[in-house]
Amino acid sequence: MTIPVFCVSGQAIFQEMLVQTIRGTEFHLAGTLARGAEGIDALVDARPRIVILDELTPQLSMFSWVDRLSAAVPDTRVLCYVRHLRGVSCQTLLSLGAKGIADPRVDSTALLRGIERVLRGEVYLSPLAAQVLALNRVGERNPFQKLSPRELTVCDLVIEGVRPMQIARDLKVSPKTVNTYRYRIFEKLGIASDVGLTHLAYRHGMKGLESPHERL
C-alpha cells in the first residue's frame, strides 16, 4: 500500500517534478491543488499524510497555509518548498508547524529523503535552509523576531497587500481580531501604518522586489 502525497503548487512544472521524484517509491501523488482558500478546505476533508507546499501558490501565503493546516489537520505533515529563503520566514514556518523546508537547489534524491524524514515525524532542512537559519540566529537581531508566528502570518499578508477582511476569511477569524493583530504588530515594531510595515519588511529582507520574471 502506497502513501498518498498531496501537492499544492501553482506551477505545473513543479507538479511534474514531484511526480518524477516519487515515481517507483512508496509514495504516490494523490492530488494536486493550485489555489488558496478552497484548496485548504479540500485538504482538510482529505486529511493527507503529507503535503508538499510550493511557495508559488496563488491567493494564500505559505504562512497562511501552514497555520491553517496545522490547526485543522495536525496529523498532516507539511514540507515547504521555499524559493526565496529568509531566516525569519523559515523559523516562522517551523514554529507554525511545518516539518520540512526544501529549496530548488536540492536534487530529486535529496527531496525524496526529505519527504521520508517528514513522514517519520523528523524535521528536514535542506543544507541552504539550515545555513540561513543558523545565520539568522547569530546575526544582528531582526525586529520581526519579536512577532509571534500568528502575528508574522498576518504581517506577511498585510505586506502582500491583502485587505483585513480577506485576511479574516483566510485565517477564519473576525476582522476585529485581524485589526488587533495589526495594531500589536505596529506597537512591537515601532511603526504606525501598513506602509511603514512594508518599508520595514523590505529593509530587513522579509520581502524582495518583484519583476515579471523573477525576484530581484
N, CA, C and O of each residue as an XYZ file, in Angstrom:
864
protein
N       0.844     -1.197      0.000
C       0.000      0.000      0.000
C       0.882      1.251      0.000
O       1.769      1.398      0.841
N       0.628      2.141     -0.948
C       1.463      3.330     -1.065
C       0.924      4.468     -0.200
O      -0.229      4.454      0.229
N       1.774      5.435      0.038
C       1.443      6.554      0.920
C       1.060      7.761      0.073
O       1.841      8.189     -0.777
N      -0.140      8.321      0.292
C      -0.590      9.445     -0.534
C       0.126     10.746     -0.185
O       0.338     11.068      0.984
N       0.487     11.473     -1.216
C       1.111     12.788     -1.085
C       0.269     13.789     -1.863
O      -0.107     13.523     -3.005
N      -0.027     14.916     -1.272
C      -0.716     15.991     -1.983
C       0.279     17.085     -2.322
O       1.158     17.413     -1.524
N       0.133     17.641     -3.499
C       0.996     18.727     -3.961
C       0.168     20.004     -4.078
O      -0.888     20.012     -4.712
N       0.647     21.075     -3.468
C      -0.002     22.383     -3.572
C       0.961     23.304     -4.302
O       1.980     23.711     -3.744
N       0.644     23.633     -5.545
C       1.530     24.476     -6.346
C       0.765     25.076     -7.510
O      -0.087     24.425     -8.114
N       1.081     26.321     -7.816
C       0.514     26.954     -8.996
C       1.341     26.714    -10.236
O       1.055     27.278    -11.292
N       2.384     25.870    -10.122
C       3.305     25.628    -11.228
C       3.201     24.182    -11.708
O       3.516     23.252    -10.965
N       2.760     23.995    -12.948
C       2.638     22.642    -13.500
C       3.988     21.939    -13.545
O       4.063     20.726    -13.354
N       5.048     22.691    -13.796
C       6.380     22.082    -13.878
C       6.821     21.541    -12.521
O       7.527     20.535    -12.450
N       6.403     22.209    -11.439
C       6.732     21.706    -10.101
C       5.963     20.418     -9.820
O       6.517     19.473     -9.258
N       4.698     20.377    -10.206
C       3.907     19.172    -10.007
C       4.521     17.992    -10.745
O       4.587     16.885    -10.212
N       4.970     18.233    -11.975
C       5.589     17.157    -12.761
C       6.912     16.723    -12.130
O       7.228     15.533    -12.103
N       7.683     17.683    -11.623
C       8.940     17.339    -10.948
C       8.675     16.428     -9.754
O       9.417     15.473     -9.524
N       7.616     16.720     -8.992
C       7.293     15.896     -7.829
C       6.864     14.496     -8.254
O       7.230     13.509     -7.615
N       6.087     14.409     -9.336
C       5.683     13.099     -9.857
C       6.918     12.265    -10.192
O       6.991     11.089     -9.835
N       7.877     12.866    -10.869
C       9.100     12.148    -11.236
C       9.907     11.754     -9.999
O      10.527     10.690     -9.975
N       9.901     12.607     -8.973
C      10.675     12.342     -7.759
C      10.166     11.116     -7.015
O      10.961     10.318     -6.518
N       8.848     10.958     -6.935
C       8.294      9.863     -6.125
C       7.915      8.638     -6.954
O       7.439      7.646     -6.402
N       8.118      8.692     -8.264
C       7.781      7.540     -9.115
C       8.602      6.324     -8.708
O       9.818      6.418     -8.542
N       7.939      5.183     -8.548
C       8.617      3.949     -8.196
C       8.969      3.820     -6.729
O       9.700      2.906     -6.347
N       8.452      4.738     -5.883
C       8.727      4.682     -4.446
C       7.466      4.266     -3.693
O       6.467      3.881     -4.301
N       7.524      4.347     -2.362
C       6.359      4.004     -1.553
C       5.288      5.093     -1.580
O       4.209      4.907     -1.018
N       5.570      6.225     -2.222
C       4.642      7.345     -2.266
C       3.917      7.406     -3.607
O       4.431      6.934     -4.621
N       2.726      7.989     -3.604
C       2.053      8.298     -4.857
C       1.349      9.641     -4.733
O       0.925     10.035     -3.647
N       1.230     10.333     -5.852
C       0.586     11.639     -5.854
C      -0.920     11.449     -5.850
O      -1.508     11.025     -6.845
N      -1.542     11.769     -4.712
C      -2.983     11.547     -4.558
C      -3.808     12.715     -5.066
O      -5.002     12.563     -5.323
N      -3.189     13.880     -5.213
C      -3.944     15.021     -5.688
C      -3.067     16.252     -5.773
O      -2.025     16.337     -5.124
N      -3.504     17.209     -6.586
C      -2.800     18.477     -6.713
C      -3.796     19.617     -6.544
O      -4.959     19.509     -6.932
N      -3.323     20.696     -5.964
C      -4.133     21.892     -5.778
C      -3.310     23.079     -6.259
O      -2.099     23.143     -6.045
N      -3.987     24.016     -6.911
C      -3.262     25.138     -7.482
C      -3.727     26.483     -6.947
O      -3.242     27.526     -7.385
N      -4.669     26.470     -5.998
C      -5.182     27.736     -5.498
C      -5.267     27.705     -3.978
O      -4.892     26.724     -3.336
N      -5.771     28.809     -3.415
C      -5.706     29.006     -1.988
C      -6.862     28.521     -1.155
O      -6.918     27.344     -0.800
N      -7.803     29.416     -0.831
C      -8.794     29.166      0.207
C      -9.575     27.872     -0.003
O      -9.740     27.085      0.929
N     -10.064     27.650     -1.250
C     -10.825     26.424     -1.489
C      -9.944     25.195     -1.325
O     -10.405     24.139     -0.892
N      -8.655     25.346     -1.681
C      -7.739     24.227     -1.571
C      -7.530     23.766     -0.151
O      -7.434     22.565      0.100
N      -7.456     24.692      0.781
C      -7.283     24.321      2.183
C      -8.469     23.494      2.654
O      -8.289     22.483      3.333
N      -9.670     23.909      2.303
C     -10.856     23.145      2.696
C     -10.814     21.733      2.118
O     -11.197     20.773      2.787
N     -10.350     21.606      0.873
C     -10.246     20.281      0.250
C      -9.237     19.410      0.976
O      -9.476     18.218      1.167
N      -8.114     19.985      1.385
C      -7.111     19.220      2.112
C      -7.601     18.812      3.494
O      -7.299     17.717      3.969
N      -8.354     19.690      4.132
C      -8.911     19.348      5.446
C      -9.828     18.145      5.315
O      -9.828     17.267      6.177
N     -10.615     18.100      4.235
C     -11.521     16.957      4.014
C     -10.735     15.685      3.703
O     -11.103     14.602      4.158
N      -9.652     15.812      2.929
C      -8.880     14.635      2.510
C      -7.981     14.096      3.616
O      -7.703     12.898      3.658
N      -7.520     14.977      4.521
C      -6.618     14.606      5.613
C      -5.435     13.751      5.123
O      -5.270     12.615      5.567
N      -4.622     14.290      4.218
C      -3.490     13.513      3.690
C      -2.388     13.338      4.722
O      -2.313     14.087      5.696
N      -1.531     12.341      4.502
C      -0.395     12.128      5.395
C       0.650     13.227      5.218
O       1.214     13.727      6.191
N       0.901     13.598      3.938
C       1.947     14.571      3.633
C       1.437     15.576      2.605
O       0.753     15.213      1.648
N       1.778     16.835      2.818
C       1.505     17.890      1.840
C       2.833     18.538      1.463
O       3.595     18.957      2.334
N       3.104     18.620      0.167
C       4.260     19.352     -0.340
C       3.734     20.711     -0.792
O       2.953     20.801     -1.739
N       4.163     21.748     -0.118
C       3.621     23.088     -0.330
C       4.646     23.970     -1.039
O       5.692     24.303     -0.482
N       4.329     24.337     -2.270
C       5.210     25.187     -3.063
C       4.945     26.658     -2.737
O       3.797     27.075     -2.588
N       6.019     27.430     -2.631
C       5.876     28.850     -2.338
C       5.056     29.569     -3.411
O       4.347     30.528     -3.106
N       5.147     29.116     -4.659
C       4.448     29.773     -5.757
C       3.039     29.213     -5.909
O       2.728     28.513     -6.872
N       2.197     29.540     -4.936
C       0.796     29.131     -4.956
C      -0.064     30.379     -4.801
O       0.118     31.131     -3.844
N      -0.996     30.616     -5.722
C      -1.785     31.854     -5.670
C      -2.662     31.964     -4.429
O      -2.966     30.970     -3.771
N      -3.057     33.185     -4.129
C      -4.065     33.553     -3.132
C      -3.543     33.602     -1.702
O      -3.659     34.636     -1.043
N      -2.973     32.513     -1.210
C      -2.568     32.481      0.192
C      -1.055     32.381      0.331
O      -0.390     31.759     -0.498
N      -0.515     32.993      1.376
C       0.911     32.864      1.659
C       1.191     31.492      2.276
O       0.276     30.804      2.731
N       2.464     31.107      2.283
C       2.839     29.845      2.922
C       2.506     29.877      4.409
O       2.104     28.865      4.983
N       2.675     31.046      5.033
C       2.330     31.159      6.451
C       0.868     30.781      6.669
O       0.547     30.026      7.587
N      -0.018     31.309      5.820
C      -1.451     31.024      5.967
C      -1.736     29.539      5.777
O      -2.502     28.943      6.534
N      -1.109     28.941      4.752
C      -1.308     27.515      4.517
C      -0.888     26.685      5.730
O      -1.665     25.873      6.231
N       0.340     26.891      6.196
C       0.844     26.072      7.304
C       0.047     26.335      8.575
O      -0.269     25.405      9.318
N      -0.276     27.587      8.824
C      -1.056     27.958     10.005
C      -2.401     27.231     10.011
O      -2.773     26.609     11.006
N      -3.122     27.315      8.900
C      -4.440     26.698      8.812
C      -4.363     25.173      8.874
O      -5.148     24.540      9.579
N      -3.419     24.582      8.137
C      -3.318     23.124      8.122
C      -2.914     22.571      9.483
O      -3.425     21.533      9.904
N      -2.006     23.247     10.171
C      -1.571     22.782     11.497
C      -2.734     22.769     12.476
O      -2.832     21.883     13.326
N      -3.618     23.759     12.353
C      -4.767     23.837     13.261
C      -5.845     22.834     12.883
O      -6.448     22.209     13.756
N      -6.095     22.675     11.572
C      -7.232     21.860     11.132
C      -6.895     20.372     11.014
O      -7.731     19.523     11.326
N      -5.684     20.053     10.569
C      -5.283     18.642     10.400
C      -3.875     18.458     10.992
O      -2.901     18.324     10.251
N      -3.776     18.454     12.314
C      -2.456     18.413     12.960
C      -1.637     17.166     12.642
O      -0.416     17.183     12.797
N      -2.277     16.091     12.201
C      -1.537     14.873     11.860
C      -0.934     14.921     10.457
O      -0.111     14.077     10.103
N      -1.340     15.900      9.666
C      -0.773     16.058      8.324
C       0.579     16.746      8.418
O       0.708     17.771      9.088
N       1.579     16.197      7.757
C       2.920     16.762      7.809
C       3.193     17.573      6.546
O       2.960     17.116      5.427
N       3.687     18.776      6.754
C       3.868     19.718      5.654
C       5.356     19.947      5.396
O       6.117     20.278      6.305
N       5.752     19.762      4.131
C       7.094     20.103      3.690
C       6.978     21.299      2.755
O       6.285     21.229      1.740
N       7.650     22.391      3.089
C       7.570     23.627      2.316
C       8.719     23.705      1.318
O       9.879     23.487      1.667
N       8.382     24.015      0.087
C       9.379     24.199     -0.963
C       9.536     25.696     -1.170
O       8.725     26.327     -1.848
N      10.591     26.265     -0.576
C      10.754     27.718     -0.494
C      11.802     28.169     -1.506
O      12.945     27.711     -1.480
N      11.402     29.061     -2.387
C      12.300     29.505     -3.454
C      13.170     30.681     -3.035
O      14.238     30.896     -3.608
N      12.725     31.444     -2.043
C      13.470     32.622     -1.591
C      13.639     32.517     -0.077
O      12.803     32.999      0.687
N      14.715     31.891      0.339
C      14.917     31.576      1.750
C      15.311     32.814      2.546
O      16.209     33.563      2.162
N      14.611     33.012      3.674
C      14.963     34.059      4.636
C      14.876     33.445      6.024
O      13.980     32.649      6.308
N      15.811     33.820      6.883
C      15.898     33.190      8.191
C      14.627     33.314      9.007
O      14.134     32.318      9.536
N      14.083     34.533      9.119
C      12.883     34.735      9.935
C      11.710     33.963      9.363
O      10.936     33.367     10.112
N      11.567     33.967      8.035
C      10.456     33.250      7.411
C      10.560     31.748      7.646
O       9.563     31.091      7.946
N      11.775     31.205      7.508
C      11.964     29.766      7.741
C      11.647     29.401      9.192
O      10.985     28.396      9.452
N      12.118     30.216     10.131
C      11.849     29.959     11.538
C      10.361     30.017     11.827
O       9.845     29.230     12.620
N       9.669     30.955     11.180
C       8.226     31.081     11.384
C       7.479     29.869     10.840
O       6.556     29.375     11.488
N       7.859     29.385      9.666
C       7.216     28.198      9.105
C       7.359     27.005     10.052
O       6.402     26.260     10.265
N       8.551     26.825     10.619
C       8.758     25.735     11.578
C       7.934     25.955     12.840
O       7.360     25.008     13.378
N       7.870     27.196     13.317
C       7.096     27.500     14.525
C       5.607     27.254     14.307
O       4.892     26.856     15.227
N       5.147     27.497     13.075
C       3.733     27.283     12.765
C       3.386     25.804     12.613
O       2.211     25.438     12.650
N       4.395     24.954     12.441
C       4.126     23.527     12.364
C       4.666     22.806     11.153
O       4.479     21.595     11.032
N       5.342     23.520     10.233
C       5.954     22.839      9.090
C       7.012     21.859      9.584
O       7.721     22.140     10.550
N       7.119     20.706      8.918
C       8.100     19.693      9.317
C       9.328     19.673      8.420
O      10.312     19.000      8.728
N       9.276     20.403      7.316
C      10.427     20.390      6.436
C      10.490     21.633      5.577
O       9.467     22.244      5.267
N      11.723     22.008      5.188
C      11.940     23.128      4.276
C      12.977     22.688      3.250
O      14.107     22.340      3.593
N      12.570     22.712      1.988
C      13.465     22.414      0.882
C      13.553     23.646     -0.008
O      12.783     24.593      0.153
N      14.492     23.628     -0.945
C      14.626     24.748     -1.872
C      15.065     24.199     -3.225
O      15.445     23.031     -3.311
N      15.023     25.011     -4.287
C      15.306     24.500     -5.630
C      16.711     23.940     -5.817
O      16.972     23.295     -6.832
N      17.612     24.160     -4.887
C      18.980     23.649     -5.041
C      19.103     22.166     -4.699
O      20.111     21.539     -5.023
N      18.095     21.606     -4.052
C      18.157     20.180     -3.727
C      17.746     19.364     -4.950
O      16.839     19.753     -5.686
N      18.408     18.248     -5.158
C      18.029     17.391     -6.278
C      16.906     16.452     -5.855
O      16.483     16.460     -4.699
N      16.431     15.650     -6.790
C      15.275     14.791     -6.517
C      15.569     13.768     -5.433
O      14.681     13.427     -4.652
N      16.803     13.272     -5.371
C      17.158     12.292     -4.338
C      17.069     12.921     -2.952
O      16.524     12.318     -2.027
N      17.602     14.132     -2.809
C      17.562     14.819     -1.522
C      16.123     15.170     -1.147
O      15.747     15.070      0.021
N      15.320     15.580     -2.124
C      13.923     15.904     -1.841
C      13.175     14.665     -1.370
O      12.373     14.745     -0.439
N      13.425     13.524     -1.999
C      12.781     12.284     -1.572
C      13.191     11.925     -0.148
O      12.345     11.516      0.647
N      14.476     12.069      0.188
C      14.923     11.810      1.560
C      14.214     12.753      2.539
O      13.871     12.360      3.654
N      14.002     13.987      2.111
C      13.279     14.937      2.955
C      11.850     14.508      3.198
O      11.356     14.607      4.321
N      11.180     14.036      2.167
C       9.800     13.562      2.301
C       9.752     12.377      3.259
O       8.849     12.284      4.091
N      10.715     11.478      3.144
C      10.761     10.308      4.027
C      10.978     10.725      5.480
O      10.360     10.159      6.382
N      11.839     11.698      5.715
C      12.091     12.161      7.091
C      10.848     12.822      7.669
O      10.497     12.594      8.827
N      10.191     13.633      6.870
C       8.969     14.295      7.333
C       7.909     13.257      7.681
O       7.208     13.407      8.682
N       7.780     12.214      6.877
C       6.817     11.149      7.157
C       7.099     10.501      8.509
O       6.169     10.134      9.227
N       8.380     10.359      8.862
C       8.740      9.744     10.150
C       8.559     10.707     11.327
O       8.775     10.333     12.480
N       8.167     11.926     11.034
C       7.967     12.903     12.100
C       9.211     13.690     12.437
O       9.217     14.456     13.401
N      10.277     13.514     11.651
C      11.510     14.258     11.857
C      11.455     15.584     11.099
O      10.641     15.758     10.191
N      12.315     16.498     11.476
C      12.410     17.772     10.771
C      13.468     17.656      9.686
O      14.578     17.183      9.933
N      13.112     18.094      8.476
C      14.070     18.100      7.380
C      14.358     19.538      6.970
O      13.439     20.324      6.743
N      15.646     19.875      6.875
C      16.084     21.168      6.361
C      17.090     20.917      5.246
O      18.049     20.168      5.427
N      16.872     21.540      4.100
C      17.892     21.470      3.065
C      19.154     22.153      3.592
O      19.070     22.958      4.520
N      20.313     21.850      3.022
C      21.550     22.475      3.513
C      21.485     24.003      3.533
O      21.958     24.633      4.479
N      20.895     24.603      2.485
C      20.826     26.062      2.455
C      19.848     26.599      3.498
O      20.107     27.631      4.117
N      18.731     25.909      3.694
C      17.775     26.338      4.726
C      18.421     26.284      6.103
O      18.236     27.194      6.912
N      19.172     25.229      6.373
C      19.861     25.114      7.665
C      20.875     26.250      7.841
O      21.015     26.798      8.934
N      21.577     26.597      6.762
C      22.563     27.674      6.831
C      21.881     29.015      7.088
O      22.345     29.799      7.915
N      20.788     29.279      6.388
C      20.062     30.549      6.549
C      19.537     30.682      7.975
O      19.609     31.759      8.568
N      19.012     29.595      8.520
C      18.513     29.621      9.894
C      19.639     29.876     10.886
O      19.482     30.656     11.826
N      20.771     29.220     10.675
C      21.903     29.404     11.589
C      22.414     30.838     11.556
O      22.701     31.415     12.604
N      22.532     31.416     10.369
C      22.999     32.796     10.246
C      22.018     33.768     10.873
O      22.416     34.775     11.460
N      20.730     33.461     10.747
C      19.705     34.330     11.319
C      19.812     34.355     12.844
O      19.589     35.393     13.467
N      20.152     33.220     13.441
C      20.208     33.134     14.904
C      21.427     33.839     15.482
O      21.384     34.322     16.613
N      22.529     33.903     14.706
C      23.742     34.522     15.247
C      23.948     35.946     14.744
O      24.813     36.663     15.246
N      23.150     36.362     13.748
C      23.333     37.677     13.165
C      22.663     38.768     13.977
O      22.142     38.532     15.067
N      22.688     39.977     13.414
C      22.055     41.127     14.056
C      20.576     40.857     14.251
O      19.928     40.287     13.373
N      20.039     41.255     15.382
C      18.650     40.958     15.706
C      17.711     41.617     14.712
O      17.801     42.817     14.456
N      16.823     40.832     14.161
C      15.804     41.314     13.234
C      14.563     41.676     14.041
O      14.094     40.843     14.817
N      14.008     42.885     13.896
C      12.846     43.262     14.716
C      11.641     42.345     14.516
O      10.783     42.253     15.394
N      11.570     41.676     13.382
C      10.437     40.784     13.130
C      10.485     39.546     14.021
O       9.490     38.832     14.143
N      11.641     39.286     14.648
C      11.731     38.168     15.578
C      10.916     38.408     16.845
O      10.685     37.482     17.623
N      10.480     39.650     17.052
C       9.632     39.953     18.206
C       8.218     39.427     18.028
O       7.477     39.292     19.002
N       7.839     39.127     16.786
C       6.458     38.754     16.495
C       6.218     37.270     16.713
O       7.108     36.445     16.505
N       5.006     36.943     17.133
C       4.603     35.544     17.273
C       4.358     34.963     15.883
O       4.226     35.717     14.919
N       4.295     33.629     15.760
C       4.007     33.037     14.449
C       2.712     33.559     13.829
O       2.684     33.846     12.633
N       1.651     33.688     14.607
C       0.395     34.186     14.045
C       0.536     35.652     13.614
O      -0.009     36.050     12.584
N       1.255     36.442     14.390
C       1.489     37.839     14.007
C       2.293     37.924     12.713
O       2.042     38.795     11.879
N       3.262     37.020     12.545
C       4.034     37.005     11.310
C       3.173     36.584     10.126
O       3.375     37.064      9.011
N       2.220     35.697     10.357
C       1.295     35.317      9.296
C       0.508     36.530      8.836
O       0.419     36.799      7.638
N      -0.064     37.261      9.782
C      -0.820     38.470      9.453
C       0.094     39.495      8.797
O      -0.285     40.133      7.814
N       1.289     39.652      9.336
C       2.265     40.590      8.793
C       2.545     40.291      7.320
O       2.543     41.198      6.488
N       2.784     39.031      7.005
C       3.096     38.636      5.639
C       1.950     38.978      4.696
O       2.181     39.449      3.583
N       0.721     38.746      5.135
C      -0.438     39.033      4.295
C      -0.623     40.532      4.096
O      -0.966     40.978      3.001
N      -0.396     41.312      5.153
C      -0.510     42.770      5.039
C       0.514     43.294      4.032
O       0.200     44.143      3.197
N       1.733     42.783      4.120
C       2.794     43.219      3.208
C       2.440     42.877      1.761
O       2.788     43.616      0.839
N       1.747     41.756      1.569
C       1.343     41.353      0.225
C       0.173     42.185     -0.299
O      -0.227     42.040     -1.454
N      -0.378     43.060      0.555
C      -1.476     43.911      0.127
C      -2.853     43.317      0.327
O      -3.839     43.842     -0.190
N      -2.933     42.213      1.080
C      -4.235     41.587      1.337
C      -4.995     42.438      2.356
O      -4.438     42.822      3.384
N      -6.249     42.728      2.075
C      -7.050     43.586      2.949
C      -7.510     42.821      4.193
O      -7.655     41.599      4.158
N      -7.741     43.558      5.304
C      -8.110     42.894      6.569
C      -9.299     41.946      6.451
O      -9.301     40.883      7.072
N     -10.320     42.317      5.656
C     -11.488     41.435      5.524
C     -11.091     40.095      4.907
O     -11.577     39.044      5.326
N     -10.197     40.137      3.899
C      -9.761     38.902      3.258
C      -8.858     38.105      4.195
O      -8.943     36.877      4.234
N      -7.994     38.787      4.950
C      -7.155     38.086      5.929
C      -8.032     37.347      6.933
O      -7.757     36.203      7.296
N      -9.096     38.022      7.377
C     -10.015     37.396      8.334
C     -10.628     36.133      7.745
O     -10.755     35.120      8.432
N     -11.010     36.195      6.467
C     -11.588     34.999      5.820
C     -10.547     33.897      5.676
O     -10.832     32.726      5.926
N      -9.332     34.282      5.269
C      -8.277     33.277      5.073
C      -7.933     32.556      6.370
O      -7.721     31.343      6.374
N      -7.878     33.304      7.471
C      -7.472     32.719      8.758
C      -8.648     32.276      9.614
O      -8.476     31.741     10.709
N      -9.864     32.515      9.084
C     -11.089     32.130      9.798
C     -11.158     32.759     11.193
O     -11.421     32.086     12.190
N     -10.915     34.064     11.224
C     -11.068     34.856     12.447
C     -11.899     36.080     12.092
O     -12.211     36.295     10.921
N     -12.258     36.881     13.081
C     -13.047     38.074     12.826
C     -12.161     39.222     12.349
O     -10.972     39.247     12.667
N     -12.716     40.176     11.587
C     -11.938     41.354     11.192
C     -11.405     42.115     12.398
O     -10.315     42.685     12.338
N     -12.156     42.130     13.484
C     -11.689     42.797     14.693
C     -10.408     42.145     15.216
O      -9.489     42.834     15.660
N     -10.355     40.810     15.161
C      -9.163     40.095     15.598
C      -7.969     40.431     14.708
O      -6.855     40.605     15.200
N      -8.200     40.523     13.405
C      -7.126     40.888     12.476
C      -6.578     42.265     12.813
O      -5.363     42.456     12.851
N      -7.467     43.233     13.059
C      -7.005     44.576     13.400
C      -6.255     44.608     14.728
O      -5.318     45.388     14.901
N      -6.674     43.751     15.667
C      -5.942     43.653     16.925
C      -4.512     43.179     16.667
O      -3.564     43.715     17.241
N      -4.358     42.173     15.802
C      -3.021     41.705     15.428
C      -2.220     42.818     14.772
O      -1.044     43.005     15.086
N      -2.849     43.565     13.856
C      -2.142     44.633     13.147
C      -1.601     45.670     14.122
O      -0.436     46.057     14.038
N      -2.442     46.118     15.041
C      -2.001     47.153     15.973
C      -0.931     46.622     16.930
O      -0.041     47.364     17.347
N      -1.022     45.328     17.277
C       0.007     44.729     18.122
C       1.334     44.663     17.367
O       2.396     44.893     17.945
N       1.265     44.345     16.067
C       2.466     44.327     15.231
C       3.084     45.720     15.162
O       4.294     45.883     15.319
N       2.230     46.731     14.925
C       2.727     48.109     14.850
C       3.445     48.502     16.142
O       4.515     49.110     16.118
N       2.830     48.139     17.268
C       3.406     48.505     18.562
C       4.759     47.834     18.769
O       5.712     48.476     19.210
N       4.845     46.547     18.452
C       6.088     45.810     18.663
C       7.204     46.315     17.761
O       8.371     46.322     18.153
N       6.843     46.737     16.547
C       7.854     47.142     15.582
C       8.110     48.645     15.584
O       9.008     49.123     14.891
N       7.332     49.385     16.351
C       7.534     50.825     16.437
C       7.161     51.569     15.183
O       7.822     52.539     14.812
N       6.091     51.120     14.514
C       5.617     51.767     13.293
C       4.158     52.145     13.475
O       3.546     51.814     14.490
N       3.590     52.854     12.468
C       2.234     53.376     12.656
C       1.276     53.027     11.531
O       0.108     53.412     11.587
N       1.735     52.310     10.508
C       0.849     52.066      9.374
C       1.308     50.843      8.585
O       2.406     50.327      8.793
N       0.438     50.387      7.666
C       0.792     49.286      6.776
C       1.958     49.676      5.865
O       2.805     48.841      5.547
N       2.002     50.940      5.447
C       3.102     51.415      4.604
C       4.425     51.320      5.364
O       5.433     50.873      4.817
N       4.413     51.746      6.632
C       5.614     51.634      7.447
C       6.042     50.191      7.618
O       7.236     49.893      7.624
N       5.080     49.296      7.757
C       5.376     47.873      7.892
C       6.048     47.344      6.631
O       7.022     46.597      6.708
N       5.529     47.731      5.478
C       6.097     47.273      4.205
C       7.525     47.772      4.027
O       8.403     47.012      3.618
N       7.763     49.053      4.333
C       9.119     49.590      4.218
C      10.083     48.860      5.145
O      11.208     48.551      4.753
N       9.647     48.581      6.375
C      10.500     47.878      7.326
C      10.795     46.463      6.844
O      11.906     45.963      7.019
N       9.806     45.821      6.241
C       9.990     44.456      5.734
C      11.030     44.417      4.622
O      11.878     43.526      4.602
N      10.975     45.372      3.697
C      11.989     45.430      2.641
C      13.376     45.667      3.218
O      14.357     45.073      2.770
N      13.450     46.551      4.226
C      14.739     46.915      4.809
C      15.413     45.710      5.460
O      16.639     45.601      5.446
N      14.621     44.811      6.028
C      15.191     43.666      6.749
C      15.106     42.372      5.947
O      15.265     41.281      6.495
N      14.855     42.498      4.653
C      14.924     41.323      3.794
C      13.760     40.374      3.929
O      13.854     39.221      3.507
N      12.652     40.833      4.516
C      11.479     39.968      4.617
C      10.795     39.812      3.264
O      10.146     38.800      3.001
N      10.944     40.813      2.417
C      10.358     40.779      1.081
C      11.353     41.334      0.094
O      12.165     42.196      0.431
N      11.288     40.831     -1.146
C      12.125     41.370     -2.205
C      11.272     42.081     -3.228
O      10.049     41.944     -3.241
N      11.930     42.846     -4.091
C      11.200     43.499     -5.163
C      10.927     42.501     -6.276
O      11.770     41.661     -6.590
N       9.744     42.600     -6.870
C       9.339     41.639     -7.884
C       9.498     42.208     -9.296
O       9.205     43.382     -9.526
N       9.953     41.396    -10.228
C       9.905     41.716    -11.642
C       8.896     40.763    -12.271
O       8.445     39.843    -11.588
N       8.520     40.935    -13.535
C       7.577     39.997    -14.148
C       8.117     38.572    -14.237
O       7.342     37.632    -14.410
N       9.431     38.400    -14.123
C      10.032     37.078    -14.355
C      10.621     36.458    -13.101
O      10.581     35.237    -12.944
N      11.161     37.260    -12.213
C      11.824     36.680    -11.040
C      11.939     37.715     -9.950
O      11.704     38.900    -10.183
N      12.292     37.280     -8.780
C      12.502     38.203     -7.662
C      13.847     38.878     -7.831
O      14.860     38.204     -8.020
N      13.871     40.212     -7.764
C      15.098     40.970     -7.959
C      15.921     41.019     -6.678
O      16.995     41.620     -6.657
